[in-house]
Amino acid sequence: MKRKLILLVVALSFVFVGAMHTTVAKTSGEETSQKEPEVTLEYVKNNLELDQSQKEVKDLLGSHYSKVTGAMENTEMWRYDVGLVKGYTPYNVDGLDAVDVEGIANGKIKMQILVEWNEYRLVKSYSAYYLNEEDGKVWVYSVYPFGPKEYAVN
């Protein structure tokens, strides 16, 4: 009888430990699926495209963005602050699509990506501002319906 009781306790222990492990694994999987992707300029160039949906952009760039308004056409835009130094607040002008060129130049932000949406909530255009290590200047890589452009902004 004592042996059966010990076997029962051991068996129940495996069940409970297995259930706890499954819960932890499930939680870890959920965290992994919500983890922000490693966003580099090459990643943006190779993956972000015109006419992608907001869900597709979130899947590519993550869900940590600021909603801003395009100053030129008053359109909805999302601004991603990539590689933001902890505690640093990017330059912002009344919720407009301003770029923190100084923060990028000083290494406070690795890159800022602005995604502009059309009336169907599809990507109309996008721009990635980054520090070019070769010349020390902030550059922008932009994609519009007429094609891509890349140039120094400072």
C-alpha positions in Angstrom: 0.0 0.0 0.0 2.8 2.4 0.9 4.5 1.6 -2.4 1.3 2.4 -4.4 0.9 5.7 -2.5 4.5 6.7 -3.4 3.9 5.7 -7.0 0.7 7.8 -7.0 2.5 10.8 -5.6 5.3 10.5 -8.1 2.9 10.1 -11.0 0.9 13.2 -9.8 4.1 15.1 -9.5 5.0 14.4 -13.1 1.5 15.5 -14.2 1.7 18.7 -12.3 5.3 19.5 -13.4 4.3 18.6 -16.9 1.3 21.0 -16.7 3.5 23.8 -15.3 6.1 23.2 -18.1 3.4 23.4 -20.7 2.1 26.6 -19.2 5.6 28.1 -19.2 6.3 27.0 -22.7 3.0 28.4 -23.9 3.7 31.8 -22.2 7.2 31.8 -23.6 5.8 31.1 -27.1 3.4 34.0 -26.7 6.2 36.3 -25.7 8.3 35.1 -28.6 5.5 35.8 -31.1 5.1 39.3 -29.7 8.8 40.1 -29.6 9.8 42.9 -31.9 11.8 41.9 -34.9 15.4 43.1 -35.4 14.9 46.0 -37.7 17.8 47.2 -39.9 18.0 49.2 -43.0 18.5 46.1 -45.1 15.5 44.5 -43.4 13.3 47.5 -44.3 14.6 47.5 -47.9 13.9 43.8 -48.3 10.6 43.5 -46.5 8.6 46.7 -46.4 6.5 47.3 -49.5 3.9 49.7 -50.9 0.3 48.5 -50.6 1.0 46.3 -47.5 -1.8 46.3 -44.9 -1.4 47.7 -41.4 -1.3 44.1 -40.1 1.5 43.2 -42.4 3.5 46.2 -41.3 2.9 45.4 -37.6 4.1 41.8 -38.4 7.3 43.2 -40.0 8.1 46.2 -37.7 6.2 45.5 -34.5 3.5 47.2 -32.7 5.6 49.9 -30.9 4.9 53.0 -33.0 3.6 56.5 -32.6 0.7 57.8 -34.7 1.6 61.0 -36.4 0.1 63.3 -39.0 1.8 64.0 -42.3 2.5 67.7 -42.5 2.3 67.9 -46.3 -1.0 66.0 -47.0 -2.5 65.7 -43.5 -2.4 61.9 -43.8 -2.1 59.3 -41.1 1.4 58.0 -40.5 3.1 55.6 -38.1 6.6 56.5 -36.8 8.8 53.8 -35.5 11.7 54.8 -33.3 14.2 51.9 -33.8 17.0 51.4 -31.4 15.9 54.1 -29.0 18.3 54.7 -26.1 16.4 54.1 -22.8 15.2 57.3 -21.3 15.6 59.4 -24.5 12.5 61.1 -25.9 12.6 61.7 -29.7 12.0 65.2 -31.1 8.3 65.7 -31.7 6.4 68.6 -33.1 2.7 68.6 -32.2 2.2 65.0 -33.4 3.5 65.8 -36.9 5.9 63.6 -39.0 9.0 65.4 -37.7 12.2 63.4 -37.8 14.7 63.6 -35.0 17.8 64.1 -37.1 19.9 65.3 -34.2 18.9 62.2 -32.1 19.9 59.9 -35.0 23.2 61.8 -35.6 24.0 61.6 -31.9 23.3 57.9 -31.6 20.2 58.3 -29.4 18.1 56.6 -32.1 19.3 54.0 -34.5 16.7 54.7 -37.1 13.3 56.4 -37.6 10.8 54.9 -40.0 7.7 56.8 -41.2 5.0 54.8 -42.9 2.3 56.8 -44.7 -1.2 55.3 -45.2 -3.6 55.8 -48.0 -7.4 55.9 -47.7 -7.6 52.1 -47.8 -5.1 51.8 -44.9 -2.4 50.4 -47.2 1.2 51.7 -47.3 1.3 54.8 -49.6 5.0 55.5 -49.0 7.6 55.0 -46.4 11.0 56.5 -45.3 13.8 55.2 -43.1 16.1 57.8 -41.6 19.5 56.4 -40.4 23.1 57.4 -39.7 25.4 56.5 -42.6 28.6 55.3 -40.8 30.8 56.0 -43.9 30.2 59.8 -44.0 28.7 60.4 -40.5 25.6 62.0 -42.0 21.9 61.2 -41.6 20.4 59.7 -44.7 16.9 58.8 -45.8 15.8 55.9 -47.8 12.3 56.6 -49.2 9.9 54.5 -51.3 7.2 56.2 -53.3 4.9 54.9 -56.1 7.4 56.3 -58.6 10.3 54.4 -57.0 12.9 54.6 -54.2 15.2 57.5 -53.4 18.2 57.7 -51.0 20.1 60.8 -50.1 21.7 62.7 -47.2 19.5 65.0 -45.2 22.2 66.9 -43.2 
